[in-house]
Amino acid sequence: MMNAIIKPVFRRESMRIAGKLVQTEDQIEVLNPYDNSVVGTVPAARAEHVREAFVKANAFKPKLTRYERQTILQRTAELLRDRQQDFARLITAESGLCWKDSLYEATRAFDVWSFAAQLTIKDDGEIYSCDISPNGKSRKIYTTRLPLLGVISAITPFNHPLNMVSHKIAPAIATNNRVVLKPTELTPLTALALADVLYEAGLPPEMLSVVTGNPSTMGDAMITDPNADLVTFTGSVRVGKHIAATAGYKRIVLELGGNDPLIVMEDADLEKAAELAVTGATKNSGQRCTAVKRILVVDSVADAFSKLVVEKAQKLKCGNPADPDTDVGTVINERSAELFERRVEDAQRFGAEVLHTAPRRGALYAPTVVDHVPYDCELVREETFGPVIPIVRCPDNIAEVIRISNSTAYGLSSGVCTNRVDYVSRFVSELEVGTVNIWEVPGYRIEMSPFGGIKDSGLGYKEGVHEAMKSFTNVRTWSLPWAS
């Protein structure tokens, strides 16, 4: 297996503007978080590059049939499957995610493209009979979905360099839309490689442009371009609220942060709950908006549960992301690891106890079990985007558990460990989140199912292939006479 893991060749990349390779004098270095080696460079786009991409996209009017779109999407899925290890190497090199997580991401992306292909051939138009009231007529009203008039502006984060990009581009292609994509400057190489796969699969190049850089060179061009009809963004609350305030009269789809609880009640199977807690907090180095960020466990079982969590955390290997035996790679950079370290130290000053950790080495931050964490300290009040496993002890009272769970500004997802139907009913009704998973981690979903949050986690629009396809279309109704 180790022989298969070869460090990718240095990539001096270009932007893809309607398929054309575009370079700039100013370059951005892409660093491997594990050793800070430079794994590639990308151009630092200026506002005029973004403008060019939108103008070219807007001038092109896609006329792909459903069959043609399905063929392109399915071919993309198959190419990703065939090149799974190539993409995994690239993801590990630029993000520091361990080999296991990178391979898993590549398989998830296959699902996204395959599901989009399958949904493309489904016409979800509706029919309404009009003779259903005294005011009606002998007519029928039909609905059909059409692509947006303008271009989709897609901005993606570092934590899922392939899958997050796929979740924006695949539904756009499925609905005959054009996209200008800006991946984060931290992990842009995977997105550029995906664009090449799409062109190879037959996508008209005008339907997808990829620009690289950051606001310091391109400003707000991705948000304010007059040809952008919709802005879809996944990332921080701060940037999301800036987009909401700046975009103007555009449709915006924001998938922002999460502070997701795993709730463990007194009747729970503690062995199973501890496994969910550790896996959910450390997979993808804890860098998932739906990772377990807080473990709310009732007092009566907290001691026994805490011991099991430590036992499982101790079995995880944290180290070189390119080693196939590694379970937890790096976080995205040393600055982030230092923040997590500081937040744990802050929690300790308020009475928290570190039960398991290891010294930080640059961006390598080991799984860290912290018990007796006050529910309102920074470690669990804010989104801690790394492999910290914080245990918050709660009274044996479901109302208090729900109050503590709802006490943060976020409302993305949750996991619940209980077998009591009355508890399940209350959690589903009263947790202020977009998702409640019973006996699963907060992040559980399939790539087709609706996904999204409320409060500071988003505006309520859902991602997932099916819902994104709806978001990326306009509904047109039309009617004609119809004898009853």
Secondary structure in CASP SS format (residue, H / E / C, confidence):
PFRMAT SS
TARGET T0000
AUTHOR 0000-0000-0000
METHOD secondary structure of the structure
MODEL  1
M C 1.00
M H 1.00
N H 1.00
A H 1.00
I C 1.00
I C 1.00
K C 1.00
P C 1.00
V C 1.00
F C 1.00
R E 1.00
R E 1.00
E C 1.00
S C 1.00
M E 1.00
R E 1.00
I E 1.00
A C 1.00
G C 1.00
K E 1.00
L E 1.00
V E 1.00
Q C 1.00
T C 1.00
E C 1.00
D C 1.00
Q E 1.00
I E 1.00
E E 1.00
V E 1.00
L E 1.00
N C 1.00
P C 1.00
Y C 1.00
D C 1.00
N C 1.00
S C 1.00
V E 1.00
V E 1.00
G E 1.00
T E 1.00
V E 1.00
P E 1.00
A C 1.00
A C 1.00
R C 1.00
A H 1.00
E H 1.00
H H 1.00
V H 1.00
R H 1.00
E H 1.00
A H 1.00
F H 1.00
V H 1.00
K H 1.00
A H 1.00
N H 1.00
A H 1.00
F C 1.00
K C 1.00
P C 1.00
K C 1.00
L C 1.00
T C 1.00
R H 1.00
Y H 1.00
E H 1.00
R H 1.00
Q H 1.00
T H 1.00
I H 1.00
L H 1.00
Q H 1.00
R H 1.00
T H 1.00
A H 1.00
E H 1.00
L H 1.00
L H 1.00
R H 1.00
D H 1.00
R C 1.00
Q H 1.00
Q H 1.00
D H 1.00
F H 1.00
A H 1.00
R H 1.00
L H 1.00
I H 1.00
T H 1.00
A H 1.00
E H 1.00
S H 1.00
G C 1.00
L C 1.00
C C 1.00
W H 1.00
K H 1.00
D H 1.00
S H 1.00
L H 1.00
Y H 1.00
E H 1.00
A H 1.00
T H 1.00
R H 1.00
A H 1.00
F H 1.00
D H 1.00
V H 1.00
W H 1.00
S H 1.00
F H 1.00
A H 1.00
A H 1.00
Q H 1.00
L H 1.00
T H 1.00
I C 1.00
K C 1.00
D C 1.00
D C 1.00
G C 1.00
E C 1.00
I E 1.00
Y E 1.00
S E 1.00
C C 1.00
D C 1.00
I C 1.00
S C 1.00
P C 1.00
N C 1.00
G C 1.00
K C 1.00
S C 1.00
R E 1.00
K E 1.00
I E 1.00
Y E 1.00
T E 1.00
T E 1.00
R E 1.00
L E 1.00
P E 1.00
L C 1.00
L C 1.00
G C 1.00
V E 1.00
I E 1.00
S E 1.00
A E 1.00
I E 1.00
T E 1.00
P C 1.00
F C 1.00
N C 1.00
H C 1.00
P C 1.00
L C 1.00
N H 1.00
M H 1.00
V H 1.00
S H 1.00
H H 1.00
K H 1.00
I H 1.00
A H 1.00
P H 1.00
A H 1.00
I H 1.00
A H 1.00
T C 1.00
N C 1.00
N C 1.00
R C 1.00
V E 1.00
V E 1.00
L E 1.00
K E 1.00
P E 1.00
T C 1.00
E C 1.00
L C 1.00
T C 1.00
P C 1.00
L H 1.00
T H 1.00
A H 1.00
L H 1.00
A H 1.00
L H 1.00
A H 1.00
D H 1.00
V H 1.00
L H 1.00
Y H 1.00
E H 1.00
A C 1.00
G C 1.00
L C 1.00
P C 1.00
P H 1.00
E H 1.00
M H 1.00
L E 1.00
S E 1.00
V E 1.00
V C 1.00
T C 1.00
G C 1.00
N C 1.00
P H 1.00
S H 1.00
T H 1.00
M H 1.00
G C 1.00
D C 1.00
A H 1.00
M H 1.00
I H 1.00
T H 1.00
D C 1.00
P C 1.00
N C 1.00
A E 1.00
D E 1.00
L E 1.00
V E 1.00
T E 1.00
F E 1.00
T E 1.00
G C 1.00
S C 1.00
V H 1.00
R H 1.00
V H 1.00
G H 1.00
K H 1.00
H H 1.00
I H 1.00
A H 1.00
A H 1.00
T H 1.00
A C 1.00
G C 1.00
Y C 1.00
K C 1.00
R E 1.00
I E 1.00
V E 1.00
L E 1.00
E E 1.00
L C 1.00
G C 1.00
G C 1.00
N C 1.00
D E 1.00
P E 1.00
L E 1.00
I E 1.00
V E 1.00
M C 1.00
E C 1.00
D C 1.00
A C 1.00
D C 1.00
L H 1.00
E H 1.00
K H 1.00
A H 1.00
A H 1.00
E H 1.00
L H 1.00
A H 1.00
V H 1.00
T H 1.00
G H 1.00
A H 1.00
T H 1.00
K H 1.00
N H 1.00
S H 1.00
G H 1.00
Q C 1.00
R C 1.00
C C 1.00
T C 1.00
A C 1.00
V E 1.00
K E 1.00
R E 1.00
I E 1.00
L E 1.00
V E 1.00
V E 1.00
D H 1.00
S H 1.00
V H 1.00
A H 1.00
D H 1.00
A H 1.00
F H 1.00
S H 1.00
K H 1.00
L H 1.00
V H 1.00
V H 1.00
E H 1.00
K H 1.00
A H 1.00
Q H 1.00
K C 1.00
L C 1.00
K C 1.00
C E 1.00
G C 1.00
N C 1.00
P C 1.00
A C 1.00
D C 1.00
P C 1.00
D C 1.00
T C 1.00
D C 1.00
V E 1.00
G C 1.00
T C 1.00
V C 1.00
I C 1.00
N C 1.00
E H 1.00
R H 1.00
S H 1.00
A H 1.00
E H 1.00
L H 1.00
F H 1.00
E H 1.00
R H 1.00
R H 1.00
V H 1.00
E H 1.00
D H 1.00
A H 1.00
Q H 1.00
R H 1.00
F C 1.00
G C 1.00
A C 1.00
E E 1.00
V E 1.00
L E 1.00
H E 1.00
T C 1.00
A C 1.00
P C 1.00
R C 1.00
R E 1.00
G C 1.00
A C 1.00
L E 1.00
Y C 1.00
A C 1.00
P C 1.00
T E 1.00
V E 1.00
V E 1.00
D E 1.00
H C 1.00
V C 1.00
P C 1.00
Y C 1.00
D C 1.00
C C 1.00
E H 1.00
L H 1.00
V H 1.00
R H 1.00
E C 1.00
E C 1.00
T C 1.00
F C 1.00
G C 1.00
P C 1.00
V E 1.00
I E 1.00
P E 1.00
I E 1.00
V E 1.00
R E 1.00
C E 1.00
P C 1.00
D C 1.00
N C 1.00
I H 1.00
A H 1.00
E H 1.00
V H 1.00
I H 1.00
R H 1.00
I H 1.00
S H 1.00
N C 1.00
S C 1.00
T C 1.00
A C 1.00
Y E 1.00
G E 1.00
L C 1.00
S E 1.00
S E 1.00
G E 1.00
V E 1.00
C E 1.00
T C 1.00
N C 1.00
R C 1.00
V H 1.00
D H 1.00
Y H 1.00
V H 1.00
S H 1.00
R H 1.00
F H 1.00
V H 1.00
S H 1.00
E H 1.00
L C 1.00
E C 1.00
V C 1.00
G C 1.00
T E 1.00
V E 1.00
N E 1.00
I E 1.00
W C 1.00
E C 1.00
V C 1.00
P C 1.00
G C 1.00
Y C 1.00
R C 1.00
I C 1.00
E C 1.00
M C 1.00
S C 1.00
P C 1.00
F E 1.00
G C 1.00
G C 1.00
I E 1.00
K E 1.00
D C 1.00
S C 1.00
G E 1.00
L C 1.00
G C 1.00
Y C 1.00
K C 1.00
E E 1.00
G C 1.00
V H 1.00
H H 1.00
E H 1.00
A H 1.00
M H 1.00
K H 1.00
S H 1.00
F C 1.00
T E 1.00
N E 1.00
V E 1.00
R E 1.00
T E 1.00
W E 1.00
S E 1.00
L E 1.00
P E 1.00
W C 1.00
A C 1.00
S C 1.00
END
